[in-house]
Amino acid sequence: LQKPRPLSRRLNMNLISPALKRLSLLDKQVTRLRGLASHLLRQIVSAKKERKDAIRELRWYKLALRRIQDVGVETQKKTVYRIEKLVTYAIRDVFGEDGYDFKLELSYSDKSMSVDFYLERDGECFDPLECCSYGVVDVMCFALRIAIWSLSPGRKTLIFDEPFKNVSKEYRERVGQFVRKISEELDFQFIIVTHMPELSENAHRNFHLVKKGKETVLCKQ
């Protein structure tokens, strides 16, 4: 018969065996956590490098955006000046000392830009619809359309229907001369419907519409 193991030895093994298993399990967990820590450390180092690169790239983007904005503002200033100059020229050319300076004002917000305009004389600002005759407003609107259209590429042809109907008789000859002059200087073609002989006399070509019964006949002059 097999000799039985001493009781004390059996008791020691019963107590130690679970502790050994627990220790082995903890060793495995430590090894796994060390591997995980090493992996996380590599991720942290990589993330720090990516963050540093992102900050550097963001600085370049902000610098580029600032330069683009500066160029945009400068371009807007030049555009505003060009429009103001042409419209003021038109008003002064037609009305002389009775004319005004045309001014544009740009307002900016976080998401948009608004444009307002007014007339100025001797440093004082006026609402166009309140300070002067509608004849001045007619000339201003005509020149404003030309100024804005001149900013676009392509064929410069504009069609108007009685654009100067509110201009008083004393200024109509000047209006006709101005239209012809601005057409030649800016290479614009204007097709204008008008009853003003002062305007048609300064045109390069005229077409006369005659009502005959129920028909309208076009007669070239």
Backbone as numpy.savetxt, mean C-alpha at the origin, in Angstrom:
# Nx Ny Nz CAx CAy CAz Cx Cy Cz
18.28 -88.95 50.67 17.46 -87.74 50.67 18.31 -86.49 50.67
17.76 -85.39 49.99 18.51 -84.13 49.93 18.43 -83.45 51.28
19.61 -82.97 51.57 19.69 -82.32 52.89 19.04 -80.97 52.82
18.09 -80.66 53.64 17.40 -79.38 53.60 18.31 -78.22 53.94
18.05 -77.04 53.22 18.86 -75.85 53.49 18.47 -75.28 54.84
19.44 -74.66 55.47 19.13 -74.07 56.79 18.03 -73.03 56.65
17.21 -72.90 57.66 16.09 -71.98 57.67 16.54 -70.53 57.54
17.63 -70.21 58.17 18.12 -68.83 58.15 18.54 -68.44 56.74
19.10 -69.39 56.00 19.53 -69.08 54.63 18.34 -68.86 53.73
17.29 -69.68 53.92 16.08 -69.52 53.12 15.43 -68.18 53.40
15.43 -67.78 54.65 14.85 -66.49 55.01 15.64 -65.33 54.39
16.98 -65.43 54.40 17.81 -64.37 53.81 17.55 -64.23 52.32
17.44 -65.36 51.64 17.19 -65.32 50.20 15.82 -64.73 49.89
14.83 -65.04 50.72 13.49 -64.49 50.52 13.45 -62.98 50.70
14.32 -62.49 51.57 14.37 -61.04 51.82 15.22 -60.32 50.77
16.30 -60.94 50.37 17.24 -60.28 49.45 16.75 -60.32 48.01
16.08 -61.40 47.61 15.69 -61.56 46.21 14.84 -60.39 45.69
13.79 -59.97 46.41 13.03 -58.81 45.91 13.87 -57.53 45.84
14.78 -57.38 46.79 15.63 -56.19 46.79 16.55 -56.20 45.58
17.07 -57.39 45.24 17.93 -57.50 44.07 17.16 -57.19 42.79
15.92 -57.69 42.72 15.10 -57.40 41.54 14.80 -55.92 41.44
14.49 -55.32 42.60 14.21 -53.88 42.62 15.44 -53.07 42.20
16.62 -53.51 42.70 17.87 -52.83 42.35 18.16 -52.96 40.87
17.90 -54.15 40.30 18.13 -54.37 38.88 17.20 -53.49 38.05
15.93 -53.38 38.52 14.97 -52.54 37.82 15.39 -51.07 37.88
15.86 -50.65 39.04 16.30 -49.27 39.19 17.53 -48.98 38.33
18.43 -49.95 38.24 19.61 -49.79 37.38 19.19 -49.58 35.92
18.20 -50.36 35.50 17.71 -50.23 34.13 17.07 -48.85 33.92
16.30 -48.40 34.95 15.67 -47.08 34.83 16.72 -45.96 34.78
17.76 -46.11 35.59 18.83 -45.12 35.59 19.51 -45.07 34.22
19.78 -46.25 33.67 20.41 -46.31 32.36 19.51 -45.67 31.29
18.20 -45.96 31.38 17.26 -45.39 30.41 17.17 -43.88 30.57
17.14 -43.42 31.83 17.03 -41.98 32.07 18.31 -41.25 31.66
19.44 -41.92 31.87 20.70 -41.30 31.41 20.70 -41.14 29.90
20.20 -42.19 29.20 20.10 -42.09 27.74 19.14 -40.98 27.32
18.00 -40.92 28.05 17.02 -39.88 27.76 17.58 -38.49 28.05
18.32 -38.38 29.16 18.93 -37.09 29.51 19.94 -36.66 28.46
20.71 -37.65 27.97 21.69 -37.34 26.93 21.00 -36.87 25.66
19.88 -37.54 25.34 19.12 -37.15 24.15 18.52 -35.75 24.32
17.96 -35.50 25.51 17.38 -34.19 25.79 18.45 -33.10 25.78
19.63 -33.45 26.28 20.72 -32.47 26.28 21.10 -32.09 24.86
21.16 -33.10 23.98 21.46 -32.82 22.57 20.36 -31.96 21.95
19.10 -32.24 22.31 17.98 -31.44 21.79 18.06 -30.00 22.30
18.44 -29.85 23.57 18.57 -28.50 24.14 19.65 -27.72 23.42
20.79 -28.36 23.19 21.89 -27.70 22.48 21.45 -27.31 21.07
20.75 -28.24 20.39 20.28 -27.96 19.04 19.24 -26.83 19.04
18.33 -26.87 20.03 17.31 -25.83 20.12 17.93 -24.47 20.39
18.94 -24.42 21.24 19.62 -23.15 21.52 20.28 -22.60 20.26
20.88 -23.49 19.48 21.51 -23.05 18.24 20.46 -22.53 17.26
19.33 -23.28 17.13 18.27 -22.83 16.25 17.69 -21.50 16.71
17.55 -21.32 18.01 17.03 -20.06 18.55 17.98 -18.91 18.22
19.27 -19.16 18.38 20.26 -18.14 18.06 20.20 -17.77 16.58
20.08 -18.78 15.72 19.98 -18.52 14.29 18.68 -17.77 13.95
17.59 -18.15 14.65 16.31 -17.49 14.40 16.36 -16.02 14.82
17.00 -15.73 15.94 17.13 -14.36 16.40 17.94 -13.54 15.41
19.03 -14.14 14.90 19.86 -13.45 13.91 19.06 -13.19 12.64
18.27 -14.21 12.20 17.47 -14.06 10.99 16.37 -13.01 11.19
15.76 -13.00 12.39 14.73 -12.02 12.69 15.28 -10.60 12.65
16.50 -10.43 13.13 17.12 -9.10 13.08 17.32 -8.64 11.64
17.72 -9.58 10.79 17.88 -9.24 9.37 16.55 -8.89 8.74
15.50 -9.66 9.09 14.17 -9.37 8.55 13.70 -7.99 8.98
13.90 -7.66 10.26 13.48 -6.35 10.76 14.24 -5.23 10.06
15.53 -5.45 9.85 16.34 -4.46 9.15 15.86 -4.29 7.71
15.60 -5.43 7.05 15.12 -5.37 5.66 13.76 -4.69 5.58
12.86 -5.02 6.55 11.53 -4.42 6.57 11.62 -2.91 6.80
12.53 -2.50 7.68 12.70 -1.07 7.95 13.17 -0.34 6.70
14.09 -0.98 5.98 14.58 -0.35 4.74 13.48 -0.28 3.69
12.67 -1.37 3.59 11.56 -1.36 2.64 10.57 -0.26 3.00
10.27 -0.13 4.30 9.35 0.92 4.74 9.90 2.30 4.43
11.20 2.47 4.64 11.83 3.76 4.34 11.70 4.08 2.85
11.96 3.06 2.02 11.83 3.25 0.58 10.38 3.55 0.22
9.43 2.81 0.87 8.01 3.04 0.62 7.57 4.44 0.99
8.01 4.91 2.14 7.66 6.26 2.58 8.25 7.30 1.63
9.50 7.07 1.23 10.15 8.01 0.32 9.44 8.04 -1.03
9.04 6.85 -1.51 8.30 6.77 -2.77 6.95 7.48 -2.66
6.27 7.28 -1.53 4.99 7.95 -1.31 5.16 9.46 -1.29
6.23 9.93 -0.67 6.48 11.37 -0.63 6.68 11.93 -2.03
7.44 11.20 -2.85 7.68 11.64 -4.22 6.38 11.64 -5.02
5.55 10.60 -4.80 4.27 10.52 -5.51 3.35 11.66 -5.09
3.29 11.93 -3.79 2.46 13.03 -3.29 2.93 14.35 -3.89
4.23 14.56 -3.90 4.77 15.80 -4.45 4.41 15.95 -5.92
4.51 14.85 -6.66 4.20 14.88 -8.10 2.74 15.24 -8.34
1.83 14.64 -7.56 0.40 14.92 -7.71 0.11 16.37 -7.31
0.65 16.79 -6.17 0.44 18.16 -5.71 0.93 19.18 -6.74
2.09 18.90 -7.30 2.67 19.84 -8.26 1.80 19.98 -9.50
1.31 18.85 -10.03 0.53 18.91 -11.27 -0.83 19.58 -11.05
-1.50 19.23 -9.95 -2.82 19.81 -9.68 -2.69 21.30 -9.38
-1.68 21.67 -8.61 -1.46 23.09 -8.33 -1.16 23.85 -9.61
-0.35 23.25 -10.47 -0.03 23.86 -11.76 -1.30 24.12 -12.57
-2.21 23.15 -12.58 -3.46 23.30 -13.34 -4.29 24.45 -12.79
-4.47 24.47 -11.47 -5.30 25.53 -10.86 -4.68 26.90 -11.09
-3.37 27.00 -10.89 -2.69 28.29 -11.07 -2.67 28.72 -12.53
-2.54 27.77 -13.43 -2.48 28.09 -14.85 -3.81 28.65 -15.35
-4.90 28.12 -14.81 -6.22 28.57 -15.25 -6.68 29.83 -14.51
-6.49 29.85 -13.19 -7.06 30.93 -12.39 -6.04 31.98 -11.94
-4.77 31.75 -12.22 -3.75 32.75 -11.89 -3.68 33.04 -10.42
-3.71 34.32 -10.07 -3.62 34.74 -8.67 -4.84 34.34 -7.85
-5.93 34.01 -8.54 -7.14 33.57 -7.83 -7.10 32.07 -7.51
-6.01 31.43 -7.88 -5.90 29.98 -7.66 -5.40 29.62 -6.28
-5.25 28.33 -6.08 -4.82 27.79 -4.79 -3.69 26.79 -5.02
-3.04 26.42 -3.94 -2.11 25.29 -3.95 -2.85 24.05 -3.49
-2.66 22.95 -4.21 -3.31 21.69 -3.87 -2.40 20.89 -2.95
-2.95 20.34 -1.86 -2.16 19.60 -0.89 -2.80 18.25 -0.59
-1.94 17.24 -0.50 -2.36 15.90 -0.09 -1.79 15.60 1.29
-2.55 14.89 2.08 -2.09 14.52 3.42 -2.34 13.04 3.65
-1.28 12.31 3.97 -1.37 10.87 4.22 -1.42 10.61 5.72
-2.33 9.74 6.14 -2.43 9.35 7.55 -2.25 7.84 7.64
-1.47 7.40 8.63 -1.15 5.98 8.75 -1.72 5.42 10.05
-2.16 4.17 9.98 -2.52 3.40 11.17 -1.79 2.07 11.08
-2.05 1.18 12.03 -1.34 -0.10 12.04 -1.64 -0.94 10.80
-2.85 -0.82 10.26 -3.25 -1.71 9.17 -3.61 -1.00 7.87
-3.67 0.33 7.88 -4.13 1.00 6.67 -3.53 2.40 6.55
-3.82 3.00 5.41 -3.39 4.36 5.14 -4.57 5.11 4.53
-4.80 6.32 4.97 -5.87 7.14 4.42 -5.29 8.41 3.80
-6.02 8.95 2.82 -5.56 10.13 2.10 -6.62 11.22 2.20
-6.20 12.41 2.50 -7.10 13.56 2.52 -6.46 14.68 1.70
-7.27 15.57 1.15 -6.70 16.67 0.37 -7.42 17.97 0.69
-6.73 19.05 0.46 -7.30 20.37 0.73 -6.58 21.39 -0.15
-7.11 22.59 -0.17 -6.51 23.69 -0.90 -5.88 24.67 0.08
-4.80 25.29 -0.35 -4.07 26.18 0.54 -3.76 27.50 -0.18
-3.90 28.60 0.55 -3.54 29.91 0.02 -3.02 30.76 1.18
-1.83 31.31 1.00 -1.21 32.16 2.02 -1.11 31.45 3.37
-0.80 30.14 3.33 -0.63 29.38 4.56 -1.90 28.95 5.24
-3.05 29.27 4.66 -4.34 28.89 5.25 -4.96 27.76 4.44
-5.53 26.77 5.14 -6.09 25.58 4.49 -7.60 25.73 4.32
-8.11 25.19 3.19 -9.54 25.31 2.88 -10.08 23.98 2.38
-11.36 23.74 2.69 -12.09 22.62 2.10 -12.49 23.04 0.68
-12.13 22.24 -0.35 -12.41 22.64 -1.74 -13.88 22.93 -2.01
-14.78 22.21 -1.33 -16.21 22.38 -1.60 -16.81 23.56 -0.85
-16.03 24.18 0.02 -16.57 25.28 0.82 -15.87 26.61 0.56
-14.65 26.57 0.04 -13.86 27.81 -0.02 -13.91 28.48 -1.38
-14.32 27.77 -2.42 -14.17 28.34 -3.76 -15.32 27.91 -4.65
-15.28 28.41 -5.87 -16.33 28.07 -6.84 -16.16 26.64 -7.32
-17.25 26.09 -7.87 -17.18 24.74 -8.40 -16.31 24.67 -9.66
-16.06 25.82 -10.27 -15.15 25.84 -11.41 -13.75 25.43 -11.00
-13.29 25.90 -9.84 -11.98 25.50 -9.32 -11.99 24.00 -9.03
-13.09 23.52 -8.47 -13.21 22.08 -8.18 -13.16 21.26 -9.47
-13.81 21.76 -10.54 -13.77 21.05 -11.83 -12.33 20.90 -12.33
-11.58 21.99 -12.28 -10.19 21.96 -12.76 -9.34 21.07 -11.86
-9.57 21.16 -10.56 -8.84 20.33 -9.61 -9.08 18.84 -9.88
-10.34 18.45 -10.05 -10.68 17.04 -10.28 -10.11 16.55 -11.61
-10.18 17.39 -12.63 -9.61 17.04 -13.94 -8.12 16.76 -13.81
-7.40 17.67 -13.16 -5.95 17.52 -13.01 -5.60 16.35 -12.08
-6.43 16.12 -11.08 -6.18 15.01 -10.14 -6.29 13.67 -10.86
-7.26 13.54 -11.73 -7.39 12.30 -12.50 -6.17 12.09 -13.42
-5.71 13.17 -14.03 -4.53 13.07 -14.90 -3.30 12.67 -14.07
-3.14 13.31 -12.91 -1.97 13.05 -12.07 -1.94 11.59 -11.62
-3.08 11.07 -11.20 -3.14 9.68 -10.73 -2.95 8.72 -11.89
-3.61 9.01 -13.02 -3.50 8.12 -14.19 -2.07 8.11 -14.74
-1.37 9.21 -14.59 0.00 9.30 -15.12 0.96 8.39 -14.37
0.56 7.93 -13.18 1.42 7.04 -12.40 1.39 5.61 -12.92
0.40 5.29 -13.75 0.25 3.93 -14.27 0.88 3.81 -15.65
1.45 2.65 -15.94 2.01 2.45 -17.29 0.90 2.19 -18.30
1.26 2.22 -19.57 0.29 1.91 -20.61 -0.25 3.15 -21.29
-1.23 2.95 -22.14 -1.80 4.02 -22.95 -2.52 5.03 -22.06
-2.24 6.29 -22.29 -2.81 7.35 -21.46 -3.95 8.03 -22.22
-5.12 7.41 -22.14 -6.31 7.94 -22.79 -7.41 8.08 -21.74
-7.99 9.27 -21.65 -9.06 9.52 -20.69 -10.26 10.12 -21.41
-11.45 9.73 -20.97 -12.70 10.22 -21.56 -13.43 11.06 -20.51
-13.86 12.26 -20.92 -14.56 13.17 -20.02 -15.88 13.63 -20.65
-16.86 13.82 -19.82 -18.15 14.36 -20.26 -18.38 15.68 -19.52
-18.28 16.79 -20.26 -18.46 18.13 -19.71 -17.65 18.33 -18.41
-16.33 18.17 -18.47 -15.53 18.26 -17.24 -15.43 19.66 -16.66
-15.74 20.69 -17.45 -15.57 22.08 -16.99 -16.87 22.87 -17.05
-17.98 22.21 -16.81 -19.29 22.87 -16.96 -19.50 23.98 -15.93
-18.73 23.96 -14.82 -18.91 24.99 -13.79 -17.89 26.13 -13.89
-17.00 26.05 -14.86 -15.99 27.10 -15.02 -16.66 28.32 -15.66
-16.46 29.47 -15.05 -17.09 30.70 -15.57 -16.45 31.10 -16.90
-17.16 31.89 -17.66 -16.78 32.21 -19.04 -15.41 32.87 -19.13
-15.06 33.69 -18.14 -13.80 34.43 -18.21 -12.57 33.52 -18.15
-12.74 32.29 -17.68 -11.60 31.37 -17.56 -11.63 30.24 -18.60
-12.62 30.20 -19.45 -12.77 29.06 -20.35 -11.66 28.99 -21.40
-11.22 30.14 -21.90 -10.13 30.13 -22.87 -8.86 29.57 -22.25
-8.60 29.93 -21.01 -7.43 29.38 -20.30 -7.57 27.88 -20.09
-8.78 27.43 -19.81 -9.01 25.99 -19.64 -8.67 25.25 -20.93
-9.17 25.76 -22.06 -8.88 25.13 -23.34 -7.40 25.07 -23.64
-6.68 26.16 -23.35 -5.23 26.19 -23.57 -4.51 25.23 -22.65
-4.97 25.16 -21.41 -4.35 24.24 -20.45 -4.51 22.78 -20.89
-5.72 22.41 -21.31 -5.98 21.02 -21.72 -5.08 20.63 -22.89
-4.95 21.49 -23.87 -4.08 21.20 -25.01 -2.62 21.09 -24.58
-2.21 22.01 -23.70 -0.82 22.03 -23.26 -0.46 20.79 -22.45
-1.33 20.40 -21.53 -1.04 19.24 -20.68 -1.10 17.95 -21.49
-1.95 17.93 -22.52 -2.02 16.77 -23.41 -0.70 16.57 -24.15
-0.11 17.65 -24.62 1.14 17.58 -25.37 2.33 17.31 -24.45
2.32 17.92 -23.28 3.46 17.77 -22.37 3.54 16.37 -21.77
2.39 15.79 -21.43 2.37 14.47 -20.78 2.01 13.34 -21.74
1.83 13.67 -23.02 1.48 12.68 -24.04 0.18 11.95 -23.68
-0.84 12.73 -23.29 -2.16 12.20 -23.00 -3.09 12.43 -24.18
-4.04 11.53 -24.34 -5.11 11.71 -25.31 -6.41 11.89 -24.53
-7.09 13.01 -24.75 -8.35 13.29 -24.09 -9.48 13.23 -25.11
-10.51 12.49 -24.78 -11.74 12.47 -25.57 -12.79 13.17 -24.70
-13.20 14.37 -25.14 -14.02 15.21 -24.29 -15.33 15.56 -25.00
-16.42 15.31 -24.30 -17.73 15.75 -24.76 -17.98 17.12 -24.14
-18.24 18.13 -24.96 -18.39 19.49 -24.44 -19.24 20.35 -25.36
-19.84 21.37 -24.75 -20.54 22.41 -25.50 -19.76 23.72 -25.48
-18.55 23.69 -24.93 -17.75 24.90 -24.82 -16.90 25.11 -26.07
-17.16 26.14 -26.84 -16.34 26.40 -28.04 -14.89 26.69 -27.70
-14.64 27.29 -26.51 -13.26 27.58 -26.11 -12.45 26.31 -25.93
-13.13 25.23 -25.57 -12.44 23.95 -25.39 -12.23 23.26 -26.73
-13.25 23.25 -27.57 -13.13 22.58 -28.86 -12.16 23.31 -29.80
-12.05 24.61 -29.64 -11.12 25.38 -30.48 -9.66 25.02 -30.22
-9.38 24.52 -29.05 -8.00 24.15 -28.71 -7.73 22.65 -28.91
-8.72 21.92 -29.40 -8.54 20.49 -29.62 -7.75 20.24 -30.89
-7.09 19.09 -30.97 -6.38 18.71 -32.19 -7.36 18.27 -33.27
-8.45 17.61 -32.87 -9.48 17.17 -33.82 -10.84 17.35 -33.17
-11.84 17.68 -34.00 -13.20 17.85 -33.50 -14.17 16.98 -34.27
-15.16 16.48 -33.56 -16.26 15.73 -34.17 -17.56 16.36 -33.68
-18.42 16.65 -34.61 -19.67 17.34 -34.28 -20.84 16.37 -34.39
-21.61 16.27 -33.33 -22.78 15.39 -33.31 -24.02 16.21 -33.64
-24.79 15.76 -34.64 -25.99 16.46 -35.08 -27.19 15.54 -34.93
-28.23 16.05 -34.31 -29.46 15.29 -34.14 -30.34 15.46 -35.36
-30.62 14.39 -36.08 -31.50 14.41 -37.26 -32.62 13.40 -37.05
-33.77 13.96 -36.67 -34.89 13.09 -36.39 -34.60 12.22 -35.17
-34.66 10.91 -35.38 -34.38 9.98 -34.29 -32.93 9.52 -34.30
-32.14 10.01 -35.26 -30.76 9.59 -35.38 -29.80 10.69 -34.98
-28.63 10.28 -34.51 -27.55 11.21 -34.22 -26.43 10.95 -35.21
-26.06 11.98 -35.95 -25.08 11.84 -37.01 -23.76 12.44 -36.55
-22.66 11.72 -36.79 -21.33 12.19 -36.42 -20.70 12.85 -37.63
-20.31 14.10 -37.46 -19.69 14.87 -38.54 -18.29 15.26 -38.13
-17.31 14.83 -38.89 -15.92 15.19 -38.62 -15.65 16.59 -39.14
-14.94 17.38 -38.32 -14.59 18.74 -38.73 -13.11 18.86 -38.97
